[in-house]
């Protein structure tokens, strides 16, 4: 017999789903999910699981509630185990009660599986407890808008409650909510906060008061989904997690750093997202790589490895065509990426820098023949200068570029205690974006970087690196940060 499970997906972070919810996703035949349920959770489903999106966005309803009911009914006719995945908890402003009643009326067996509600989890992730001894003994969860698009009633009562007020789905009504609370007597200086995409790497938090929170949220570019908190607890100086690090990197590197750093107790915020963009020259990868006179292919980053082999595949080339080539890599990250294609690097320097790659290569490799260097358009000249001075025949092939996009506002940026950079291009992209988008932000905090080239890029911008990683890869950077702050704490205690 078919059964529908109304599963709470949690507040946004895919790891905050319950153990039972994850198990049901792994077992289900079909999953019906909406916008507020993290798409990352779909990775838990089987390949043959049917995935049905019924998400709704403010002002752009993909499916009406009645249509969703009908989709569930038809799914129950076709599949044995169906998960209806809903953001947060199914019964907290998720219309889970309506769906449960519908299934009951249709005679379709169902079970509600509670989820971590964003009403509590999102403020907590931002360092805001919804209750606090001596300050607040109650909290109240309110919808930011009613079914007809208006505001909820009883603002006169809400303004006098004295507890923490948590408004869900209220970003578009923030100004009206604050206005109504002040109109009914709440002090305009009452602390308030708006949290966007809470518990995810894209979380943004803006703090202020009833009188200025709307303007601050607008300047910070806070968008839905966002949660509003009103009450004295918003002013508590709690900073959730360990040292707050702002990372500028590509999605692949940022994810790796996040795992490494969070394991060491740090809180990680992706401040500037770097996107790898293929250049026109990337189309020449196949033609260049298979040339008989090319004997070595030299990689200076994992990004270069990924783009190189992607272009080979697009060109229909089998890896066997590279069987006579040898490969050099700048460090462990590039080596590990190369191994994914079944290739072991023939050369890697002892120190992971462009200069060391060139210097150690020419010392160790006699008569290397022609060297192809598929790398970033803004690659370090240190490598090619060393090769040229040694009389090596090489071709510099710029196959990708990187562009940055700022991911946080000025208030969130001000909470960063250390900015982490993994490339010179990241340094330039970060400061270009800050100058363009955050004119009111004054850069502060410590700076950590992965190597000398990144350190020099910072110096050209007028900044000094407080920490340069001893080993120039993600693991080395994470380890250096752990050591740096552990030693700093010892000095403070001494």
C-alpha positions, 0 to 999 in steps of 0.5 A: 500500500502507498504511503506519503511521508510529510518530511520536514527538511530543516531550516536550510543546511542539508545536514540539519535534516533528521536521521529519519527524514534522511532515511526516508529520502534514501528509500522513497520512490518519489519525492515532492519538494518545494523551494524552501527544501534544500536541493542538496537533500536530493542527493540522498535519493536513489537514481530511479527516484522520481523528483517532482518540484512544486516550489512557490516563490513570492508573487510567482506561484509555481503550483497552487496548494490544490494542484499540490494536493492533486500531485500527491494524490496521483503520486500515491496511485503510482508509487509505494513510498512518497516523500513530501519534503517541506522546508523547516517543520511541515506543521509550522507555516508549511501548510502541512496540516492542510496536506495531512487533512487532504490525504486523510480525506482521500484515504491515503495513509500518511505520516508527519515527520517533524523537522528543525523549524527555522523559527528557532534554528535560523536565529540560533545560527546567527547568534540570537537565542529566542529566549534568554534568562533575565531578558526574555521568557517567551517567543512567538512565531508569526507569519509575515503575511496572510494567505491574501497577501496582507499582514497578520492581525493583532499587532496591538497585542504583539506590540505588548507581548514582551517576548521575542517575535519571530516573523517567517516569510516577511521580508517583503513586508518588513517596513510594514511590520516594523511600522505597525509594531511602532504604531501600537507602542513598541519602542522604536529602539527595540533591537531587531534582525533580519536573517537571509538564507539562514544556516546555509553558506549564503547566510546574511544577517543584518541587525538594527532597531525597529526604526532602521532595520528596513533601511539596513536590510535594503542597503545590504541587499537582503532578499527572501527567504528571510526571517525577522526577529524583534526583541532584546535578544537581538542585541546580545553579543553572541557570535555563534561558532569559533573565529569567523573566517571570510573565504574568497574562492571558487565553489569547489575550493570553498567547499573543501575549505569549509569542511576542513575549517569547520572540523577545526572549530571555525565558522566559515562565510563565503564572502566572494564567490569566484567563478571559473570561466573558460577562455576562447583559447580553451577550445585549442586544448585538444589540438595543442595537447596532442602535438608530438613535440609536446612532451610535458603538460604542466598544471598550476592549479586544480581548476586548470586540470578540470578545464583541461580534461573537460575540453579534451572530453568535449573534443572526443579525445581518449586519454590514451592519446596522452599516454606518451606525455608527462605531467607536472603539477604545482602541488598536492591539490593539482596532483589529487585532481589529476589522479581523478583521471587515472594519471599520476604526476611525474613531477611535483616541487617540494614547495607549492609555488610557481617559482618553485615549480619552475626552479625545481623542474629545470634542475630535475628534468633534463631536456624536457622538450616542449612544455604546455602550460594550460592555466589561468589567464592571469597566471604568475610570470614567475613560472614562465620567467624561470623557464625562459631563463633556462632556455625551455621551450614552452607554450603558455595556454590561458584556458580559463579566467576567474571572476568574483561576485560579492556574496555578503553585505557590509554588516556581515562583512564587518563580523568577519574576523579573518579574510582568507584568500587562496589566489591573487585573482581572488584578492583582486576580485574581492577588493574590486567588488568591495569598492564597487558594491560596499562603498560604506564598508571599511575593510577590517580584520586579519588576513590569511593567504595561501602563498607568496603570489597571493601575499604580493597581490595583497601588498599591491592593494596596500594590505599585509598578510597576517598569515601565509600558509606554510604548505600552499594547499587547502589542507596546509592553509587550514592547518596554519590557521588552526596553529595561528589562532591556537598560539594566539590564544596561548599568548592571551592566557599567558 
